[in-house]
Amino acid sequence: MREHVRPDNPQTGSQQPHDTTARHAKPTPLEQMGGSTGLVYTMLPVVAFVLANASMGLTAAICTAVGVALAITGLRLVRKEPLQPALSGLFGVAVASFVAWKTGSANGYFLLGIWSNLVLGGLFLLSIFLRRPLAGIVWGALKGTGTAWLKDKPSRHYYDIATLVLTAVFAARFVVQQWLYDQDSTGWLAFAKIAMGYPLLALALLVVLWAGRRSHQRLSALAAQQPAGTA
């Protein structure tokens, strides 16, 4: 008795893998940082702090910044948006406000961010000398590709370049914002924090993306050259 084989449906058969891929697609780095609205959410507490400080004083500025951060968190909760960026932002605003309160100066609101850039820049630079460029390690963690590229010297060089670019971003932030802090220029500090935040980071991420693609292409080509048994 001959078995009847049912032909595949060209429509359902072609769409099912695509749908499965779409359902399990990982969020991009931009989405993990809060998406395109993340820039706006980052700006609002800073702008609110500066405006309130100019018109009502430091205490009112601290309360206003924390209130805006809480409102953003509540808005994300209502709109069912990812809460992690909002909670991280709320924590950052709370810590910055506490530093401003302890120092008694509006410039203290920016002090933690200034020195965080110095620390991060030092760590990224140190990772290059340790032959573990952090740009590649962070990118591998976000993409779920691991650290197989560490065994490939050209791949490490790609990520060395990306790590150096990120180091330059952190160094530029520290130098400019520390100078403005010493000049007691609260308004320009806020402007520098916003202008040198997401925009500079986005440019640096383009270099990280370039390094990731070059490394992926190279490792894929090397894997294709291996005999089937060793692969």
TORLODREN-477337 format. One record per atom (N, C-alpha, C): residue number from 1; atom name; x negated, z negated, y. Coordinates in steps of 0.2 Angstrom, whole numbers. Layout:
// TORLODREN-477337
NODE  NUM  CA  X  Z  Y
...
This chain:
// TORLODREN-477337
NODE  1  N  -4  0  -6
NODE  1  CA  0  0  0
NODE  1  C  -4  0  6
NODE  2  N  -3  5  11
NODE  2  CA  -7  5  17
NODE  2  C  -5  0  22
NODE  3  N  -10  -3  25
NODE  3  CA  -8  -8  30
NODE  3  C  -7  -4  37
NODE  4  N  -2  -6  40
NODE  4  CA  0  -3  46
NODE  4  C  -4  -7  52
NODE  5  N  -8  -3  56
NODE  5  CA  -11  -6  61
NODE  5  C  -8  -4  68
NODE  6  N  -6  -9  71
NODE  6  CA  -2  -9  78
NODE  6  C  -7  -7  83
NODE  7  N  -6  -1  87
NODE  7  CA  -11  1  92
NODE  7  C  -11  -5  98
NODE  8  N  -17  -5  101
NODE  8  CA  -17  -10  106
NODE  8  C  -13  -7  112
NODE  9  N  -10  -12  116
NODE  9  CA  -7  -10  122
NODE  9  C  -12  -9  128
NODE  10  N  -13  -3  130
NODE  10  CA  -18  -2  135
NODE  10  C  -17  -6  141
NODE  11  N  -11  -8  143
NODE  11  CA  -10  -12  149
NODE  11  C  -12  -19  148
NODE  12  N  -9  -23  143
NODE  12  CA  -10  -30  142
NODE  12  C  -17  -31  139
NODE  13  N  -20  -26  135
NODE  13  CA  -26  -27  133
NODE  13  C  -32  -27  138
NODE  14  N  -30  -23  143
NODE  14  CA  -35  -22  149
NODE  14  C  -35  -27  154
NODE  15  N  -29  -31  154
NODE  15  CA  -28  -35  159
NODE  15  C  -30  -43  157
NODE  16  N  -29  -44  151
NODE  16  CA  -30  -51  148
NODE  16  C  -37  -53  150
NODE  17  N  -43  -50  148
NODE  17  CA  -50  -52  150
NODE  17  C  -50  -53  157
NODE  18  N  -48  -49  161
NODE  18  CA  -48  -50  169
NODE  18  C  -45  -56  171
NODE  19  N  -39  -57  168
NODE  19  CA  -35  -63  171
NODE  19  C  -39  -70  168
NODE  20  N  -42  -69  162
NODE  20  CA  -45  -75  160
NODE  20  C  -51  -77  164
NODE  21  N  -55  -71  166
NODE  21  CA  -61  -72  171
NODE  21  C  -59  -75  177
NODE  22  N  -53  -72  180
NODE  22  CA  -51  -75  187
NODE  22  C  -49  -82  186
NODE  23  N  -46  -84  181
NODE  23  CA  -43  -91  180
NODE  23  C  -49  -96  180
NODE  24  N  -55  -94  177
NODE  24  CA  -60  -98  176
NODE  24  C  -66  -97  180
NODE  25  N  -65  -93  186
NODE  25  CA  -70  -91  190
NODE  25  C  -72  -97  194
NODE  26  N  -78  -98  195
NODE  26  CA  -81  -104  198
NODE  26  C  -80  -103  206
NODE  27  N  -79  -109  210
NODE  27  CA  -79  -108  217
NODE  27  C  -86  -106  220
NODE  28  N  -86  -102  225
NODE  28  CA  -92  -100  228
NODE  28  C  -95  -106  232
NODE  29  N  -101  -106  234
NODE  29  CA  -104  -111  238
NODE  29  C  -101  -112  244
NODE  30  N  -98  -107  248
NODE  30  CA  -94  -108  254
NODE  30  C  -88  -112  252
NODE  31  N  -84  -110  247
NODE  31  CA  -78  -114  245
NODE  31  C  -80  -121  243
NODE  32  N  -86  -122  240
NODE  32  CA  -87  -129  239
NODE  32  C  -89  -133  245
NODE  33  N  -91  -130  250
NODE  33  CA  -92  -134  257
NODE  33  C  -86  -134  261
NODE  34  N  -81  -132  259
NODE  34  CA  -74  -132  263
NODE  34  C  -71  -126  265
NODE  35  N  -74  -120  263
NODE  35  CA  -72  -114  265
NODE  35  C  -73  -112  272
NODE  36  N  -69  -107  275
NODE  36  CA  -70  -105  282
NODE  36  C  -68  -110  287
NODE  37  N  -63  -114  285
NODE  37  CA  -60  -119  289
NODE  37  C  -65  -125  290
NODE  38  N  -70  -126  285
NODE  38  CA  -75  -131  285
NODE  38  C  -78  -132  292
NODE  39  N  -80  -126  295
NODE  39  CA  -83  -126  301
NODE  39  C  -79  -130  307
NODE  40  N  -73  -128  307
NODE  40  CA  -68  -131  312
NODE  40  C  -67  -138  311
NODE  41  N  -66  -140  304
NODE  41  CA  -66  -147  303
NODE  41  C  -72  -151  304
NODE  42  N  -78  -148  304
NODE  42  CA  -84  -151  306
NODE  42  C  -85  -152  313
NODE  43  N  -82  -147  317
NODE  43  CA  -83  -147  324
NODE  43  C  -78  -153  328
NODE  44  N  -72  -153  325
NODE  44  CA  -67  -157  328
NODE  44  C  -69  -164  330
NODE  45  N  -72  -168  325
NODE  45  CA  -73  -175  326
NODE  45  C  -79  -176  332
NODE  46  N  -84  -171  331
NODE  46  CA  -89  -171  336
NODE  46  C  -87  -170  343
NODE  47  N  -83  -164  344
NODE  47  CA  -80  -163  351
NODE  47  C  -76  -168  353
NODE  48  N  -71  -171  349
NODE  48  CA  -67  -177  351
NODE  48  C  -71  -183  353
NODE  49  N  -77  -184  350
NODE  49  CA  -81  -190  351
NODE  49  C  -84  -189  358
NODE  50  N  -87  -183  360
NODE  50  CA  -90  -181  366
NODE  50  C  -85  -182  372
NODE  51  N  -79  -179  371
NODE  51  CA  -74  -179  376
NODE  51  C  -71  -186  378
NODE  52  N  -70  -190  372
NODE  52  CA  -68  -196  373
NODE  52  C  -73  -201  376
NODE  53  N  -79  -200  375
NODE  53  CA  -85  -204  378
NODE  53  C  -85  -203  385
NODE  54  N  -85  -196  387
NODE  54  CA  -85  -194  394
NODE  54  C  -79  -197  398
NODE  55  N  -74  -198  395
NODE  55  CA  -68  -200  399
NODE  55  C  -66  -207  398
NODE  56  N  -67  -210  392
NODE  56  CA  -65  -217  391
NODE  56  C  -70  -222  388
NODE  57  N  -76  -219  387
NODE  57  CA  -81  -224  385
NODE  57  C  -83  -224  378
NODE  58  N  -88  -227  376
NODE  58  CA  -90  -227  369
NODE  58  C  -86  -229  364
NODE  59  N  -82  -235  365
NODE  59  CA  -78  -238  360
NODE  59  C  -72  -233  358
NODE  60  N  -69  -230  364
NODE  60  CA  -64  -226  363
NODE  60  C  -66  -219  359
NODE  61  N  -72  -217  361
NODE  61  CA  -75  -211  357
NODE  61  C  -76  -213  350
NODE  62  N  -78  -219  348
NODE  62  CA  -79  -220  341
NODE  62  C  -72  -220  337
NODE  63  N  -67  -223  340
NODE  63  CA  -60  -223  338
NODE  63  C  -57  -216  337
NODE  64  N  -59  -212  342
NODE  64  CA  -56  -206  342
NODE  64  C  -59  -201  337
NODE  65  N  -66  -202  336
NODE  65  CA  -69  -198  331
NODE  65  C  -67  -200  324
NODE  66  N  -66  -206  322
NODE  66  CA  -64  -209  316
NODE  66  C  -57  -207  315
NODE  67  N  -53  -207  320
NODE  67  CA  -45  -205  319
NODE  67  C  -45  -198  318
NODE  68  N  -49  -194  321
NODE  68  CA  -48  -186  320
NODE  68  C  -50  -185  313
NODE  69  N  -56  -188  310
NODE  69  CA  -58  -187  303
NODE  69  C  -53  -189  298
NODE  70  N  -49  -195  300
NODE  70  CA  -44  -197  295
NODE  70  C  -38  -192  295
NODE  71  N  -37  -189  301
NODE  71  CA  -31  -185  302
NODE  71  C  -33  -178  298
NODE  72  N  -39  -176  298
NODE  72  CA  -41  -170  294
NODE  72  C  -41  -171  287
NODE  73  N  -43  -177  285
NODE  73  CA  -42  -179  277
NODE  73  C  -35  -179  275
NODE  74  N  -30  -182  280
NODE  74  CA  -23  -182  278
NODE  74  C  -20  -175  278
NODE  75  N  -23  -171  282
NODE  75  CA  -20  -164  282
NODE  75  C  -22  -160  276
NODE  76  N  -28  -161  274
NODE  76  CA  -31  -158  268
NODE  76  C  -27  -160  262
NODE  77  N  -25  -167  262
NODE  77  CA  -21  -170  256
NODE  77  C  -14  -167  256
NODE  78  N  -11  -166  262
NODE  78  CA  -4  -163  262
NODE  78  C  -4  -156  260
NODE  79  N  -9  -152  262
NODE  79  CA  -10  -145  261
NODE  79  C  -13  -144  254
NODE  80  N  -15  -149  250
NODE  80  CA  -17  -149  244
NODE  80  C  -24  -145  243
NODE  81  N  -28  -145  249
NODE  81  CA  -34  -142  249
NODE  81  C  -40  -147  246
NODE  82  N  -46  -144  244
NODE  82  CA  -51  -149  241
NODE  82  C  -52  -154  245
NODE  83  N  -52  -160  243
NODE  83  CA  -53  -167  246
NODE  83  C  -61  -168  247
NODE  84  N  -65  -166  243
NODE  84  CA  -72  -168  243
NODE  84  C  -75  -167  250
NODE  85  N  -75  -161  253
NODE  85  CA  -78  -160  259
NODE  85  C  -75  -164  264
NODE  86  N  -68  -165  264
NODE  86  CA  -65  -170  269
NODE  86  C  -68  -177  269
NODE  87  N  -68  -179  262
NODE  87  CA  -70  -186  261
NODE  87  C  -78  -187  263
NODE  88  N  -82  -182  262
NODE  88  CA  -89  -182  264
NODE  88  C  -89  -182  272
NODE  89  N  -85  -178  275
NODE  89  CA  -85  -178  282
NODE  89  C  -83  -184  285
NODE  90  N  -78  -187  282
NODE  90  CA  -75  -194  284
NODE  90  C  -81  -199  284
NODE  91  N  -84  -199  278
NODE  91  CA  -90  -204  277
NODE  91  C  -95  -203  282
NODE  92  N  -97  -197  284
NODE  92  CA  -102  -195  289
NODE  92  C  -100  -198  295
NODE  93  N  -94  -196  297
NODE  93  CA  -91  -199  304
NODE  93  C  -91  -206  304
NODE  94  N  -89  -209  299
NODE  94  CA  -89  -217  299
NODE  94  C  -96  -220  300
NODE  95  N  -101  -217  296
NODE  95  CA  -108  -219  297
NODE  95  C  -111  -218  304
NODE  96  N  -110  -212  306
NODE  96  CA  -112  -210  313
NODE  96  C  -109  -214  318
NODE  97  N  -103  -216  318
NODE  97  CA  -99  -220  322
NODE  97  C  -102  -227  322
NODE  98  N  -104  -230  316
NODE  98  CA  -107  -236  315
NODE  98  C  -113  -237  319
NODE  99  N  -117  -232  318
NODE  99  CA  -124  -231  321
NODE  99  C  -123  -231  329
NODE  100  N  -119  -227  331
NODE  100  CA  -117  -227  338
NODE  100  C  -115  -234  341
NODE  101  N  -111  -238  337
NODE  101  CA  -109  -244  339
NODE  101  C  -114  -249  339
NODE  102  N  -119  -249  334
NODE  102  CA  -124  -254  333
NODE  102  C  -130  -252  339
NODE  103  N  -131  -246  341
NODE  103  CA  -136  -245  346
NODE  103  C  -133  -245  353
NODE  104  N  -126  -245  353
NODE  104  CA  -123  -246  360
NODE  104  C  -124  -239  364
NODE  105  N  -125  -234  361
NODE  105  CA  -127  -228  364
NODE  105  C  -123  -222  361
NODE  106  N  -120  -217  365
NODE  106  CA  -116  -212  362
NODE  106  C  -121  -207  358
NODE  107  N  -127  -207  360
NODE  107  CA  -132  -203  357
NODE  107  C  -134  -205  350
NODE  108  N  -132  -212  349
NODE  108  CA  -133  -214  342
NODE  108  C  -129  -211  337
NODE  109  N  -123  -208  339
NODE  109  CA  -119  -205  335
NODE  109  C  -122  -199  331
NODE  110  N  -127  -196  334
NODE  110  CA  -131  -190  331
NODE  110  C  -137  -192  328
NODE  111  N  -139  -199  328
NODE  111  CA  -146  -201  326
NODE  111  C  -147  -200  318
NODE  112  N  -142  -202  314
NODE  112  CA  -142  -201  307
NODE  112  C  -143  -194  305
NODE  113  N  -139  -189  308
NODE  113  CA  -140  -182  307
NODE  113  C  -147  -179  308
NODE  114  N  -150  -182  314
NODE  114  CA  -156  -180  316
NODE  114  C  -162  -181  311
NODE  115  N  -162  -188  309
NODE  115  CA  -167  -190  304
NODE  115  C  -165  -187  297
NODE  116  N  -159  -186  295
NODE  116  CA  -158  -183  289
NODE  116  C  -161  -176  288
NODE  117  N  -161  -172  294
NODE  117  CA  -164  -166  294
NODE  117  C  -172  -166  293
NODE  118  N  -175  -172  295
NODE  118  CA  -182  -173  294
NODE  118  C  -183  -174  287
NODE  119  N  -179  -179  284
NODE  119  CA  -180  -180  277
NODE  119  C  -179  -174  272
NODE  120  N  -173  -171  274
NODE  120  CA  -172  -165  269
NODE  120  C  -177  -160  270
NODE  121  N  -180  -158  276
NODE  121  CA  -185  -154  277
NODE  121  C  -191  -156  273
NODE  122  N  -193  -162  273
NODE  122  CA  -199  -164  270
NODE  122  C  -198  -164  262
NODE  123  N  -192  -165  260
NODE  123  CA  -191  -165  252
NODE  123  C  -191  -157  250
NODE  124  N  -188  -153  254
NODE  124  CA  -188  -146  252
NODE  124  C  -196  -143  252
NODE  125  N  -199  -145  257
NODE  125  CA  -206  -143  258
NODE  125  C  -210  -146  252
NODE  126  N  -209  -152  250
NODE  126  CA  -213  -155  245
NODE  126  C  -212  -152  238
NODE  127  N  -205  -149  237
NODE  127  CA  -203  -146  231
NODE  127  C  -207  -140  230
NODE  128  N  -209  -137  235
NODE  128  CA  -213  -130  234
NODE  128  C  -220  -132  231
NODE  129  N  -223  -137  234
NODE  129  CA  -230  -139  231
NODE  129  C  -229  -142  224
NODE  130  N  -224  -145  222
NODE  130  CA  -223  -147  216
NODE  130  C  -221  -142  211
NODE  131  N  -220  -136  213
NODE  131  CA  -218  -130  209
NODE  131  C  -211  -131  207
NODE  132  N  -207  -134  210
NODE  132  CA  -200  -135  209
NODE  132  C  -195  -134  215
NODE  133  N  -196  -127  217
NODE  133  CA  -192  -126  224
NODE  133  C  -185  -128  223
NODE  134  N  -183  -132  228
NODE  134  CA  -176  -135  228
NODE  134  C  -170  -130  229
NODE  135  N  -172  -125  232
NODE  135  CA  -167  -119  233
NODE  135  C  -165  -117  227
NODE  136  N  -169  -116  222
NODE  136  CA  -168  -113  215
NODE  136  C  -164  -118  211
NODE  137  N  -166  -124  212
NODE  137  CA  -163  -130  208
NODE  137  C  -156  -131  210
NODE  138  N  -155  -131  216
NODE  138  CA  -148  -132  219
NODE  138  C  -143  -126  217
NODE  139  N  -146  -120  218
NODE  139  CA  -143  -114  217
NODE  139  C  -141  -114  209
NODE  140  N  -145  -115  205
NODE  140  CA  -144  -115  198
NODE  140  C  -139  -120  196
NODE  141  N  -138  -126  199
NODE  141  CA  -133  -131  198
NODE  141  C  -126  -129  200
NODE  142  N  -126  -125  206
NODE  142  CA  -120  -123  209
NODE  142  C  -117  -117  205
NODE  143  N  -122  -113  202
NODE  143  CA  -119  -107  198
NODE  143  C  -119  -108  191
NODE  144  N  -122  -114  189
NODE  144  CA  -122  -116  182
NODE  144  C  -127  -111  178
NODE  145  N  -132  -109  181
NODE  145  CA  -137  -105  177
NODE  145  C  -143  -109  175
NODE  146  N  -144  -115  177
NODE  146  CA  -149  -119  174
NODE  146  C  -156  -118  178
NODE  147  N  -161  -119  174
NODE  147  CA  -168  -119  177
NODE  147  C  -172  -114  173
NODE  148  N  -170  -110  169
NODE  148  CA  -174  -105  165
NODE  148  C  -179  -101  170
NODE  149  N  -177  -100  176
NODE  149  CA  -181  -96  181
NODE  149  C  -188  -100  182
NODE  150  N  -188  -106  181
NODE  150  CA  -195  -110  182
NODE  150  C  -201  -107  178
NODE  151  N  -199  -104  172
NODE  151  CA  -204  -102  168
NODE  151  C  -207  -95  170
NODE  152  N  -203  -92  175
NODE  152  CA  -205  -85  177
NODE  152  C  -208  -86  184
NODE  153  N  -215  -84  185
NODE  153  CA  -218  -85  191
NODE  153  C  -215  -81  197
NODE  154  N  -213  -74  196
NODE  154  CA  -210  -71  202
NODE  154  C  -204  -74  204
NODE  155  N  -200  -76  199
NODE  155  CA  -193  -80  201
NODE  155  C  -195  -86  205
NODE  156  N  -200  -90  203
NODE  156  CA  -202  -96  207
NODE  156  C  -204  -93  214
NODE  157  N  -207  -88  215
NODE  157  CA  -209  -85  222
NODE  157  C  -203  -84  226
NODE  158  N  -198  -81  223
NODE  158  CA  -192  -79  226
NODE  158  C  -189  -85  229
NODE  159  N  -188  -91  225
NODE  159  CA  -185  -97  227
NODE  159  C  -190  -101  232
NODE  160  N  -196  -100  231
NODE  160  CA  -201  -103  236
NODE  160  C  -199  -100  243
NODE  161  N  -198  -94  244
NODE  161  CA  -196  -91  250
NODE  161  C  -190  -94  253
NODE  162  N  -185  -94  249
NODE  162  CA  -178  -97  251
NODE  162  C  -179  -104  253
NODE  163  N  -183  -108  249
NODE  163  CA  -184  -115  251
NODE  163  C  -188  -116  257
NODE  164  N  -193  -111  259
NODE  164  CA  -196  -111  265
NODE  164  C  -191  -110  271
NODE  165  N  -186  -105  270
NODE  165  CA  -182  -104  275
NODE  165  C  -177  -110  276
NODE  166  N  -175  -113  271
NODE  166  CA  -171  -119  272
NODE  166  C  -175  -125  275
NODE  167  N  -181  -125  274
NODE  167  CA  -186  -130  277
NODE  167  C  -186  -129  284
NODE  168  N  -187  -122  286
NODE  168  CA  -187  -120  293
NODE  168  C  -181  -122  297
NODE  169  N  -175  -122  294
NODE  169  CA  -169  -123  297
NODE  169  C  -168  -131  298
NODE  170  N  -170  -135  293
NODE  170  CA  -170  -142  294
NODE  170  C  -175  -144  300
NODE  171  N  -181  -141  300
NODE  171  CA  -186  -143  305
NODE  171  C  -184  -141  312
NODE  172  N  -181  -135  312
NODE  172  CA  -178  -133  319
NODE  172  C  -173  -138  321
NODE  173  N  -168  -140  317
NODE  173  CA  -163  -144  319
NODE  173  C  -166  -151  321
NODE  174  N  -171  -154  318
NODE  174  CA  -174  -160  320
NODE  174  C  -178  -159  326
NODE  175  N  -182  -154  327
NODE  175  CA  -186  -154  333
NODE  175  C  -181  -153  340
NODE  176  N  -176  -149  339
NODE  176  CA  -172  -147  345
NODE  176  C  -167  -153  346
NODE  177  N  -164  -156  341
NODE  177  CA  -160  -162  342
NODE  177  C  -163  -168  344
NODE  178  N  -169  -169  341
NODE  178  CA  -173  -175  343
NODE  178  C  -175  -175  351
NODE  179  N  -177  -169  353
NODE  179  CA  -179  -168  360
NODE  179  C  -173  -169  364
NODE  180  N  -167  -167  363
NODE  180  CA  -161  -168  366
NODE  180  C  -159  -175  366
NODE  181  N  -160  -179  361
NODE  181  CA  -159  -186  360
NODE  181  C  -164  -190  365
NODE  182  N  -170  -188  365
NODE  182  CA  -174  -191  370
NODE  182  C  -173  -190  377
NODE  183  N  -169  -184  379
NODE  183  CA  -167  -182  385
NODE  183  C  -160  -186  387
NODE  184  N  -158  -189  382
NODE  184  CA  -151  -193  383
NODE  184  C  -146  -188  385
NODE  185  N  -146  -182  382
NODE  185  CA  -141  -177  383
NODE  185  C  -136  -176  378
NODE  186  N  -130  -180  379
NODE  186  CA  -125  -181  373
NODE  186  C  -121  -174  372
NODE  187  N  -119  -171  378
NODE  187  CA  -116  -165  377
NODE  187  C  -120  -159  374
NODE  188  N  -126  -159  376
NODE  188  CA  -130  -153  373
NODE  188  C  -132  -155  365
NODE  189  N  -132  -162  364
NODE  189  CA  -133  -164  357
NODE  189  C  -127  -161  353
NODE  190  N  -121  -162  355
NODE  190  CA  -115  -160  351
NODE  190  C  -115  -153  350
NODE  191  N  -117  -149  356
NODE  191  CA  -118  -142  355
NODE  191  C  -123  -139  350
NODE  192  N  -129  -143  350
NODE  192  CA  -134  -141  346
NODE  192  C  -132  -143  338
NODE  193  N  -128  -148  337
NODE  193  CA  -126  -150  331
NODE  193  C  -122  -145  328
NODE  194  N  -117  -142  332
NODE  194  CA  -112  -137  330
NODE  194  C  -116  -130  329
NODE  195  N  -119  -128  334
NODE  195  CA  -122  -122  334
NODE  195  C  -128  -121  328
NODE  196  N  -131  -127  327
NODE  196  CA  -137  -126  322
NODE  196  C  -134  -129  315
NODE  197  N  -128  -130  314
NODE  197  CA  -125  -132  308
NODE  197  C  -123  -127  303
NODE  198  N  -117  -125  302
NODE  198  CA  -115  -120  298
NODE  198  C  -118  -113  299
NODE  199  N  -119  -111  306
NODE  199  CA  -121  -104  307
NODE  199  C  -128  -103  304
NODE  200  N  -133  -108  305
NODE  200  CA  -140  -108  303
NODE  200  C  -140  -108  295
NODE  201  N  -136  -113  293
NODE  201  CA  -135  -114  285
NODE  201  C  -133  -107  282
NODE  202  N  -128  -104  285
NODE  202  CA  -126  -98  282
NODE  202  C  -131  -92  282
NODE  203  N  -135  -92  287
NODE  203  CA  -141  -87  287
NODE  203  C  -146  -89  281
NODE  204  N  -147  -95  280
NODE  204  CA  -152  -97  275
NODE  204  C  -149  -96  268
NODE  205  N  -142  -97  268
NODE  205  CA  -139  -96  261
NODE  205  C  -140  -88  259
NODE  206  N  -140  -84  264
NODE  206  CA  -141  -77  262
NODE  206  C  -147  -76  259
NODE  207  N  -153  -79  261
NODE  207  CA  -159  -79  258
NODE  207  C  -159  -82  251
NODE  208  N  -155  -87  250
NODE  208  CA  -155  -90  244
NODE  208  C  -151  -86  239
NODE  209  N  -146  -82  242
NODE  209  CA  -142  -77  237
NODE  209  C  -147  -72  235
NODE  210  N  -151  -69  240
NODE  210  CA  -156  -64  238
NODE  210  C  -160  -66  233
NODE  211  N  -163  -72  234
NODE  211  CA  -168  -75  228
NODE  211  C  -164  -75  222
NODE  212  N  -158  -78  222
NODE  212  CA  -154  -79  215
NODE  212  C  -153  -72  212
NODE  213  N  -151  -67  216
NODE  213  CA  -150  -60  213
NODE  213  C  -156  -57  210
NODE  214  N  -162  -58  214
NODE  214  CA  -168  -55  212
NODE  214  C  -170  -58  205
NODE  215  N  -170  -65  205
NODE  215  CA  -172  -69  199
NODE  215  C  -167  -67  193
NODE  216  N  -161  -66  194
NODE  216  CA  -156  -64  189
NODE  216  C  -158  -57  186
NODE  217  N  -159  -53  191
NODE  217  CA  -161  -46  188
NODE  217  C  -167  -46  184
NODE  218  N  -172  -50  187
NODE  218  CA  -178  -50  183
NODE  218  C  -178  -53  176
NODE  219  N  -174  -59  176
NODE  219  CA  -173  -62  169
NODE  219  C  -169  -58  165
NODE  220  N  -164  -54  167
NODE  220  CA  -160  -50  163
NODE  220  C  -164  -44  160
NODE  221  N  -169  -41  164
NODE  221  CA  -173  -36  162
NODE  221  C  -178  -38  157
NODE  222  N  -181  -44  158
NODE  222  CA  -185  -47  153
NODE  222  C  -182  -49  146
NODE  223  N  -176  -51  146
NODE  223  CA  -172  -53  140
NODE  223  C  -170  -46  137
NODE  224  N  -169  -41  140
NODE  224  CA  -167  -35  137
NODE  224  C  -173  -31  134
NODE  225  N  -179  -33  136
NODE  225  CA  -185  -30  133
NODE  225  C  -187  -34  126
NODE  226  N  -184  -40  125
NODE  226  CA  -186  -44  119
NODE  226  C  -183  -41  113
NODE  227  N  -186  -41  107
NODE  227  CA  -183  -38  101
NODE  227  C  -177  -42  99
NODE  228  N  -173  -39  96
NODE  228  CA  -166  -43  94
NODE  228  C  -167  -49  90
NODE  229  N  -172  -49  86
NODE  229  CA  -173  -55  82
NODE  229  C  -176  -61  86
NODE  230  N  -180  -60  91
NODE  230  CA  -183  -66  95
NODE  230  C  -177  -68  100
NODE  231  N  -173  -63  103
NODE  231  CA  -168  -64  108
NODE  231  C  -163  -69  105
